[in-house]
């Protein structure tokens, strides 16, 4: 199953927003520390930013890598 890059970005963005809300509630209830929340959110935000960078630099990446398309699961199709 091929997942277009724009859809991957949208899904990670949605998940990031959802986790921010959930983690805030978990921190408030004592289920998660603020430090852990910040760490997990930062990691997912880094994934989101990497995908956005890849989208913005797609042509350069394809030229360097020689691939015809950017893939669905972190690699090439």
N, C-alpha and C positions, 0 to 999 in steps of 0.2 A: 504494500500500500504506500503510495507516494503522498507525502504531506508537503504541500508548497511552503516555502519559507515564510511567506506572509501569514499563513495560517499558524505556523509554529510560533511566530512572534505574537500573534493575537492570543494564542492559548497560554503562553507564558505570561503575558501581560495580565490576562484574566486571573490566572492562578496567583500571581503576585498580589493583585488587589484583594483576592479572597483571603490569602494567608495573612495579609496585614490585619484584616478585620478579625480573623479567627485568633491569631496570635495575641492581639491586644486583649481579647477576652480571656485567653488562657493566662496571660501575665496577671491580669486583674484578679483572676480566681486562684492564682498560686500554682497552676498546673505547669507553667513554664516561667523561667526567669527572663527578665528583660534582656540580659546578655545573650541567652540562647535565641530569643526572638530576633534580636538585631543581627546575630550571626547568620541565621537561616534566611532572613530577608535579604541580607547583603549578598549571599551566595546566589539566590534566585535573581536578584537584580543584576548581578554580573552576567548571568546567562542571558537575560533579556537584552542587556547592553551589547553583548557579543553578537547576538542574532541581529540586532539593529545595525551594528557596524558591518556585519556580513552583507546585509541587505544594501546598505549604502555603498559598499565597495565590491559588489558582486562582480562587475566586469573585470576589475583588477585581479580579483581572486581567480576567476576563470582563466584569465590570460596566463597567470603564473602557474596555476595548477594544471592547465591543459584540459580541464574537465569540460564537458558539454553542459552539464547542469549541476547545480548545488542540490544535494540530496535531502532526503526525508528523515534520516536518522543520524545526522551529524556528519555524514560523509558525502560521497558522490553517488549519483544514481547509476 
